Amino acid sequence: MDYTPEAGQVTMFSTSWCGYCQRLKTQLTSAGIGYQEINIEEVPGTAELVAELNGGNQTVPTLIFPDGTAATNPSLIEVKARLGA
């Protein structure tokens, strides 16, 4: 499945218990940046995808950007820069 988001948005892989994910979601919402959240514990195959993007580690939050690149636990500043916002 293709998880590449539309321009100006991100796809965020997370878990329900991840504090860093909660913080980033709050920051993205405050900044008006749209995101699709995918819980890697609930969606089959996504934990493996996240591990592939992170050298074997299931590290969240992992974001995918419209250009197809990914970032692990990025700051809001990095997200804005990568979106060109």
Order of alpha helices (4+ residues) and beta strands (2+ residues): beta-alpha-beta-alpha-beta-beta-alpha
